[in-house]
Amino acid sequence: MITLIEDDVGLSSALKAFFKSKNMQCLHFNTGESYIHQITAGEPNIATSETLEHWDPGVIIIDIRLPGISGLEVFEQQQQIVPLNHKPVLFMTGHGDVQLAVSALKMGAFDFLTKPISTESLSSNIRQAYEKSEELLEIRKFISSFEFRFKKLTSRESEIAELIALNNTNKMIAEELGISVRTIELHRSRIFEKMEVSSAAELAAKFEKIGYSRKTFLNITD
C-alpha cells in the first residue's frame, strides 16, 4: 500500500495513475491533518493476533510543503503516534527544499525525491522502501507480540521472568527474593504459559531477541 499525502491535484492524479499501472494500491490524503486524524483513530496500541494479521508492508510519500501543517510536521507527529512505524517515509521536495529534506533524513525519513520526479527514480525508491518495510514489519510484529504477552505477567512474574532469562536457577531466584523454591516453580509455570515458551532457554532467547530487535529497529529508523 502506498500512502500519498499531496495537495497538488495534477501531481496526485499523475502519481495515482502511475501506481495503478504498477498494480500498487494507493491511499491518498489532501492534507497532513486528514492523514494524522486517520492514523490517530486507526493505529492499534496493543497487538493481538487479529491486528497483527492486518499489518502489511507499505510506503508513505509526503510532499514536504503542504497547506496547514507541513510535511515535516506530519512526519514528527506520526513518529509520536506510531513510534514503531514500519512504513518508510519518502519526501517529495522542490529544488529549494533540499535542506529541509536533509533534516527529514536526520529525523528518520528513508529518502527524498526531487521534483520533477522521474518514474525510474520513483520506482527504484519505492522498491527499496518496500524491502525495508518488510524487514521493519517482521521486527515490529515480534516486538508487539512479545510486549503483548509480557503485559500479561504480574509484577512478581515479570521480575522472576527476567531472572530466569539471566540463567538463574529456581534456588538462586528463591534466595534472592526471599521466597520458597516451590513458589518460584509455580511462578515459572505461569510465566511459561503466558509467554508461550516451554523452557528457560526459550524464554532467555526471547529476551535476548527483544533487546536486539528494539535496538535494530531504532538503528534502521534513526
Number of C-alpha atoms within 10 A of each C-alpha: 15 19 18 22 26 25 18 11 10 9 13 17 13 11 18 18 14 15 16 12 9 10 9 12 13 18 12 18 18 16 21 26 17 13 18 17 10 12 13 14 8 9 11 12 11 12 19 14 10 8 13 17 10 8 13 13 20 22 25 21 22 27 24 25 20 20 12 10 13 17 26 22 16 20 22 14 15 17 14 10 15 14 11 20 17 26 26 25 25 25 24 24 22 16 11 9 14 16 11 18 24 13 13 22 18 12 15 18 21 22 19 23 21 17 11 11 14 10 11 8 12 16 14 10 17 20 13 14 22 19 15 20 21 17 16 22 22 15 21 21 20 18 20 18 17 18 15 18 16 16 13 13 18 13 10 10 19 16 13 22 23 14 17 21 18 15 14 15 15 19 14 15 19 18 12 10 12 9 12 13 16 12 11 20 14 11 19 19 13 15 24 16 12 16 21 13 16 12 13 18 14 15 22 19 13 18 17 13 16 18 11 13 18 16 11 14 19 13 10 15 21 12
